[in-house]
Amino acid sequence: MQFAFSYASDINTVMLHGVNLNWERIVKYSAVLFVVPIMVSAFIHTVLSLLGLELYSALASLFVNYILLSVFSIAVYAHLVRYQLLHPILHVLIVGFSVHLFGFITISMLMGRIHISQLWLLDISVFVITLILGTVIGTQLRKDIE
């Protein structure tokens, strides 16, 4: 398999097999989608433990991880689709998969073994739904501008 890379006029855009990809934007959105959920989750769990509400931490974890952070991810994906002019869906897919791959690798390295969540089916379902909703919302927002 042969890969053909060439640089477009913009230094941040790299062409892969004839498709212009804005790697700077992909890295920025991936970083936001990786770091912000960690910070929000750590903050909420710290506040709950300081208040002595450890009993609610499991419920809070589900709420934070599957509702709040899904809404945040949808907003980030929608923003990316709205402002990425060339191949927005490809950019969203690369961002989403790179964030989850990096998270999987990080958790596996921290645990010292390959770690697959017991809720993997729910995780994949939420991931696919957030990608689809973010893409649809971003497309609608783009149409409103045009």
C-alpha positions, 0 to 999 in steps of 0.5 A: 500500500502506497501513501501519497502525502503532499502539502497544500498551500496552507502549512496545516493542511496535508493531502492524503490520497487526494483528500485535504486534511487540516491536521492542526484542527484535528489535533486541537479538537482531539485535545479538547475532547480528551482533556476537558472530560477528564477535568470535568470528571475529576472536578465533580468527583472531588467535589462529591468526595469533599461533600461526603457524598461518595454514595452518589459517586457511581450515579454522578459518574454515569451522569457525567460520563454519559449525559453531560460529556455527551452533550459537550462532545455533540457541541464540539463535533457540531462546531467542527462540522460547521467550520470545517469547509472541506470534508467535515465528516472525515474530520469528525471521524478522525477526531472521534476515533483518535480520541477514543484510541488515545484514551484506550491506549492511555488507560491500558498503559496506566493499568499495565494491561489491555483494559476493555470497559465492562460497559463497552457496548454502552460506550460504543453506542454513545460514541456513535450517537454523539458522532451522528448528532454532532454531525447532523447539528453542525450540518444544519448550522452550516446550512443556516449560515449559507 
